[in-house]
Amino acid sequence: MSTNLFRALRELLPQSPLLVATVISVQPTEGTSIVEYPGSSQQTVRGTEVAAGSQVFVRSGVIEGQAPALTAITIEV
């Protein structure tokens, strides 16, 4: 039985979360965008394929794609 030790190590490490943010501005010459997360924190991330004002999925500082424009609802239990 062959074991890939690197794969086994990666499975032990936690995965980066997939976050939803709003694109504030796009800098195509730098290949980056500024996004804003719920709660008003901002971050410069890699990726310019989504227009300003759109919702995006962000993981590890990279835009993974456009997110659907849905309304967030908070339910207290």
N, C-alpha and C positions, 0 to 999 in steps of 0.2 A: 504494500500500500504506500503510495507516494503522497507526501504532504508538502504543500506550499506554505512555508513558514511566514513569508511576507503577507500572504492573504489571511492567514490565521491571526497575525498581529493586527492587521487593519480591521478585522471583525471585532477585536476587543476594544478599539478606540471608538469614542462616540462620533456619530455623524453630525455634520454641520446642519443647523435647522434651515428650513426653507421659509423665508420671510416675505411678506407682502409690503411694498412701499409705493410711493407716488413719485414719478420722475419730475424733478423741479426744473432742471436744465440739462442740455446735452452739449458736450464739447467734442464735436467730431474730429477736430485736428488732434486732440489728445487721446481719443478713443475711450473717453470716460463720460459718465453722467453723474449728476448730483441727485440723490433720492432722499425722500423724507419718509420716515417710519411713523406709524401711529404713536403719538406722544411727543411729536415735533423734533425728534433727533434726526440729524442729517448725516449722510455719508457719501463720499465720492467712491463710485464703483466702476468696474470695467464694463464696457458695452455701450453702444450707441444706437441699437436697432429699434428702440421704442421711443416715440415722440414724447415731448414734455406734456405733462398733465395726465399721462396714462398710468395705470397700475401695472406693476411688474413683480415678478418673483425674483428674489435675490438670495443667493447662497454663497458664502465665503467671499463676499465682495465682488461677485460677478452676476450680471443680469442673466437669468436663465430663460426668460421669455415674458411675454405679456400676460398679465393676470386679468381675469374677468372683472369688470367694474360692478361690484356688488356692494350693497349697503351692509355695514357691520352692525350687528345687534348684540348687546350685552345683556345676558339674563342672569339675575341674581338668584341663588338657590338658598 
